[in-house]
Amino acid sequence: MVEPRPNTVRLQRLVRAYRESGALMAAVELGVFTRLAQGADTEAALIEALGLVPPNGERIVVACIALGLIERDGDRLRLAPDVERFLVEGEASYAGPWMLFTRPDWNEWGRLAEHLRRPGPPVLDNRAVAEMTVEEAWRYHRATYSIGLGAGRLFARRVDLSGARLMIDIGGGSGAYCIGACRANPALQAVVLDLPPVVEVARSFIAEQGLSDRIDALACDFNRDPFPEGADVAVMASNLPMYGREQIAAVFAKAFRALKPGGSFHLVGEALNADRTGSADAAMWGLAQTLNASTGIAHSVTECVGYLEAAGFEAIGTEAFVPGVLDRIHGRRPG
């Protein structure tokens, strides 16, 4: 059988993928999907509702249709199922802030080769986090909160926390995992550990959920500060590619010491598969750390298992948490 001759189609799609990203971000900012959900369900009506100068309204609507974000049903338009669930403002599952999360990096990705050629060693502190102001923490964690509540609920469904009394969330950001865990387990108390500007934000989200009496947020630089001891469960979610191998291994060792004998540790992170051929999502999060000149890399599932073993954990297991996006790597402190 003759193999098909290679062409440039895949490469052209990759090299122009920024246009698709730009179209989606613009549609979220303009409220395209919200306007359609509110009843502007023909092309003409949606263009009018957007209030853009011709032909710009036509351009963005046609682009959204071509990208499968909006579907045609005769003369009517409807939202694709994932768009309807996550990109209509006012809905509880609205994740628009997460779609715009990486927009501040947009220009720097165009200079990626320059960043990769940067001389000198990387810095241990991730500048995007270490230098964060309260205002930046709000922008950052409004985005993570919009998607994190769903992940927190998923974690509470996947992991049996019924016998746990204290959970710590290392670099817990908005507190979404603690919120999900405490809602599902009335006897559970939890502590979010993060930098001081983030703690202020986390406490607001926790109060919004009516859980301030059960979830606390404490200032803690997990690369430098000790963790509170006596926890039944420790979680570290979506921080993995932001730090290098030595840093991650050190955090796992501190988590081990913070747990009671028999306590469990759960890493939920963007990890490469065992043979380091994917996922592309994990690889891109690792590559993004070039912009911060940090030690951050894409770690593999196998490497993460090794970090847990070195820290002393046993009964180590791995599973896809959100397939193609997040894995859960977990272990138990003996005793």
Buried (B, 14 or more C-beta within 10 A) or exposed (E): EEEEEEEEEEEEEEEEEEEBBEBBBBBBEBBBBBBBBEEBBBBEBBBEBBEBEEEEBBBBBBBBBEBEBBBEEEEEBBBBEEBBEBBBEEBEEBBBBBBBBBBEBEEBBEEBEEBEEEEEEBEBBBEBBBEBEEEBBBBBBBBBBBBBBBBBBBBBEBBEBEEBBBBBBBBBBBBBBBBBBBBBBEEBBBBBBBBBBBBBBBBBBBEEBEBEEBBBBBEBBBBEEEBBEEBBBBBBBBBBBBBBEEBBBBBBBBBBEBBBEEBBBBBBBBBBBEEBEEBEBBBBBBBBBBBBBBBBBBBBBBBBBBBBEEBEBEEBEBEBBBEEBBBBBBBBBEE
